[in-house]
């Protein structure tokens, strides 16, 4: 439904931190299903020795959350949603709760991020969801808050 080129139009992220490859399902303001293929060619695997043990190839949990968060961001900025009309806004992940990592993710796995809107406000959205590999849930999030703030205000604070 939304391909890699279109994703770049919605998110500011670029290589190596653009961590969503495709959106399969989208109900604006309600839910989204997105894919992220994990490969050995990603920068976080570059320094591993040739004989590195399999557990050294676990996809970093922080990147798993970031990838899911990018999928949530895609849902938040779709036409017809409150955040879509906010120009010059920066997308900020605020708080997360109930994050569970149920099994490691490895190169060759294709993550399926499932995101649902719990509540949408004028400048923030609360999401919940999970990530799967095949039919197996690998991560669950009870809540993630994403806020939108004026870019000039955020840059001025830095």
C-alpha positions as CSV (number, residue, x, y, z in Angstrom):
1,X,0.0,0.0,0.0
2,X,2.9,2.4,0.8
3,X,6.3,1.6,-0.7
4,X,9.8,2.6,0.3
5,X,9.9,5.7,-1.9
6,X,6.6,6.9,-0.4
7,X,7.7,6.2,3.1
8,X,10.6,8.7,2.6
9,X,7.9,11.3,1.8
10,X,6.3,10.8,5.2
11,X,9.3,10.2,7.5
12,X,12.5,12.3,7.9
13,X,14.6,9.2,8.6
14,X,17.2,8.0,6.0
15,X,19.9,5.3,5.8
16,X,20.9,3.8,8.1
17,X,18.0,4.8,10.4
18,X,15.0,4.4,8.1
19,X,13.7,1.1,9.5
20,X,10.4,0.6,7.7
21,X,10.4,-1.0,4.3
22,X,6.7,-1.2,3.3
23,X,3.2,-0.6,4.6
24,X,0.8,-3.5,3.8
25,X,-2.4,-2.3,5.5
26,X,-3.5,1.2,6.5
27,X,-6.7,2.5,8.1
28,X,-6.0,6.2,8.6
29,X,-6.5,7.2,12.2
30,X,-6.9,3.6,13.3
31,X,-4.3,1.0,12.4
32,X,-1.4,0.1,10.2
33,X,0.7,-3.0,9.4
34,X,4.2,-2.4,8.2
35,X,7.2,-4.6,7.3
36,X,10.9,-4.3,8.1
37,X,13.3,-7.0,6.7
38,X,16.4,-7.6,8.9
39,X,19.6,-8.3,6.9
40,X,23.2,-8.9,7.6
41,X,24.1,-5.8,5.6
42,X,22.9,-3.4,8.3
43,X,25.6,-1.3,9.9
44,X,25.1,-2.8,13.4
45,X,26.5,-6.1,12.1
46,X,29.6,-4.6,10.4
47,X,32.1,-5.2,13.2
48,X,31.2,-8.8,14.0
49,X,33.9,-11.4,13.6
50,X,33.5,-14.0,10.8
51,X,33.1,-16.7,13.5
52,X,30.7,-14.7,15.7
53,X,28.2,-16.8,17.7
54,X,24.5,-16.6,16.6
55,X,23.5,-14.6,19.7
56,X,25.8,-11.8,18.5
57,X,23.5,-11.4,15.5
58,X,20.4,-10.5,17.6
59,X,18.8,-7.4,16.2
60,X,19.2,-4.6,18.8
61,X,16.1,-4.2,20.9
62,X,16.4,-0.4,20.7
63,X,16.2,-0.6,16.9
64,X,13.2,-3.0,17.1
65,X,11.4,-0.3,19.2
66,X,12.6,2.4,16.8
67,X,11.3,0.5,13.8
68,X,7.9,0.0,15.4
69,X,7.9,3.7,16.4
70,X,8.5,4.7,12.8
71,X,5.6,2.6,11.7
72,X,3.5,4.4,14.4
73,X,4.8,7.7,13.0
74,X,3.6,6.7,9.5
75,X,0.1,6.0,10.9
76,X,0.1,9.4,12.7
77,X,0.9,11.5,9.7
78,X,-1.5,10.0,7.1
79,X,-3.9,12.4,5.3
80,X,-7.1,12.9,7.3
81,X,-5.4,12.6,10.7
82,X,-4.8,15.5,13.1
83,X,-1.0,15.3,12.8
84,X,-1.2,15.3,9.0
85,X,-2.1,19.0,9.0
86,X,0.8,20.0,11.3
87,X,3.4,21.6,9.1
88,X,7.0,22.0,10.2
89,X,6.5,19.7,13.1
90,X,9.0,17.3,14.7
91,X,7.8,13.8,15.6
92,X,9.0,12.9,19.2
93,X,8.5,9.6,20.9
94,X,7.6,10.5,24.4
95,X,6.9,7.6,26.8
96,X,6.5,3.9,26.4
97,X,5.0,1.4,28.8
98,X,4.5,-2.4,28.9
99,X,7.3,-3.1,26.4
100,X,7.9,-6.9,26.3
101,X,10.6,-8.6,24.2
102,X,9.5,-12.2,23.7
103,X,12.2,-13.6,21.5
104,X,15.3,-12.4,19.6
105,X,15.1,-11.2,16.0
106,X,17.9,-12.3,13.6
107,X,19.0,-11.5,10.0
108,X,16.6,-13.2,7.6
109,X,13.6,-12.4,9.8
110,X,10.9,-10.1,8.4
111,X,9.3,-8.0,11.1
112,X,5.6,-7.3,10.8
113,X,4.7,-4.2,12.9
114,X,1.1,-4.0,13.9
115,X,0.1,-0.5,15.3
116,X,-3.2,0.7,16.6
117,X,-4.3,4.2,17.7
118,X,-5.5,4.2,21.3
119,X,-6.2,7.9,21.5
120,X,-5.4,10.9,19.2
121,X,-5.2,14.5,20.4
122,X,-4.4,17.6,18.4
123,X,-0.6,17.3,19.0
124,X,-0.1,13.8,20.4
125,X,-1.1,10.2,19.6
126,X,-1.1,7.2,21.9
127,X,-0.4,3.9,20.2
128,X,-0.3,0.2,21.2
129,X,0.7,-2.9,19.2
130,X,3.2,-5.6,18.6
131,X,5.8,-6.9,16.2
132,X,5.8,-10.4,14.8
133,X,8.1,-12.7,12.8
134,X,5.8,-15.1,11.0
135,X,3.0,-15.8,13.4
136,X,5.1,-15.4,16.5
137,X,5.0,-12.2,18.6
138,X,8.5,-11.0,19.3
139,X,7.7,-7.7,20.9
140,X,4.6,-6.1,22.5
141,X,4.0,-2.4,23.5
142,X,1.1,-1.5,25.8
143,X,1.5,2.2,25.1
144,X,3.7,4.6,23.2
145,X,3.1,8.4,23.3
146,X,4.2,10.4,20.2
147,X,4.1,14.1,20.4
148,X,4.4,16.7,17.6
149,X,6.2,19.9,18.4
150,X,7.2,22.9,16.2
151,X,10.6,22.3,14.6
152,X,11.9,25.8,15.4
153,X,11.0,25.3,19.1
154,X,12.8,22.0,19.4
155,X,15.8,23.2,17.5
156,X,15.9,26.4,19.6
157,X,16.1,24.3,22.8
158,X,19.2,22.5,21.5
